[in-house]
Amino acid sequence: MIIIAQTVGTSLSDLTVDESVYKTKVANTFESFEYDGADWSNVTPGESLEDYGISFTGTPVANDVISVAQESLSGMWEFSAGKGINQEKLNENFAELQQKSNTNERNINNLANTALLLDGRNLTSSIVEDFQKQTPNIISGDGDITLTDNSSNFLTLTGNNNNKIVLPTITPDEYSHTINLTVQGSVYSLDINTATGGHHLYNGQYTIDPTQTYNVLFIYNKIDGFWYYSITQ
């Protein structure tokens, strides 16, 4: 890369240098040309600055100085406008470039292969199973038993006969609301009717053995706004 400027005086403007021409004349990384009123210094006798690829607008006066600096760009090819591009230079390191790893491309491909698509077409059954996994709540103790919406619960009572199931208040929406409760039978009095208002999913009452484990499924009915229960054993 070559830069050019008038470093002494103000008579010149629009200074430019043709790098390919200049480099055939000057090997130094820095050169200055001083005008003595008739000729420029550091120019071969009989030649002008134009022969060095240097042009400008204006008329030089005595003691004007033009400075040119060359900056070496290691490992890079330099091209001058209008001089064409050497195909051999462009392709010289092509084989090496082919072996380089493109981190951005790899990251994009990884994202494309692992991200969940908006339409869900790459949603596998294993992913669904992972979403459905939940750790059940282990509930023990005395008093009211407050259950959380869409939860799985294991209930082990401690012998108090005044436990009561308390179900959450639901604002009707388009989603399902279910609660699963597994009860380990013992000495207890589990008031399910109070929690659900007596709404159940069958016409008769099942007889359960309170000394054995049984399961209660609570389902919210958004049509009438009540929780319903079903007992199995």
CORSULNOR-V47612 format. One line per field, one symbol per residue. phi: phi as a letter, one per 20 degrees, with the letter a starting at -180 (. if undefined). psi: psi as a letter, one per 30 degrees, with the letter a starting at -180 (. if undefined). burial: b if it has 16 or more other ideal C-beta (glycine too) atoms within 10 Angstrom, else e. Layout:
phi = ???
psi = ???
burial = ???
This chain:
phi = .cccaeecncedblfcbeffffffdceffbbccdeeoccefmdggndcfffendcadodfcgmfcddccddfdfncedcdgnencfffffegdfffffefeeffffffffffedfeffemfdeefffffffefbefeedbodnfdeeeglcdcddcedofecfcfdefedegbeeecccdcddefaebceeegffdmnecebecdfedefedfccdddceeffdmdedccdcb
psi = kkkkljfklgfllhklkjeeeeffekflfkkkjkkgfelklgkkkfllfefggkllklkllkfkkkkkkkkkikgkkkkkkfflkjeeeefegeeeeffkkjeeeeeeeeeeffkklefgfgjleeeeeeefkkklkjklalakjkkkkhlkkkkjlgfkggkkkkllkkjkaglljlkkjkkjkajljjieeeegggjlglflkkkljfflklkkkkkkjfefglkllkkl.
burial = ebebebeebeebeebebbbebbbebbeeeebebbbeeeebeebeeeeebeebbbebeeebeeebbbbbebeeeeeeeeeeeeeeeeeeeeeeeeeeeeeeeeeeeeeeeeeeeeeeeeeeeeeeeeeeeeeeeeeeeebeeeeebebeeebebebebeeeeebebebeeeeeeeeebebbbbbebeebebbbeebbeeebeeeeeeebeeeeebebebbbeeeeeebbbebee
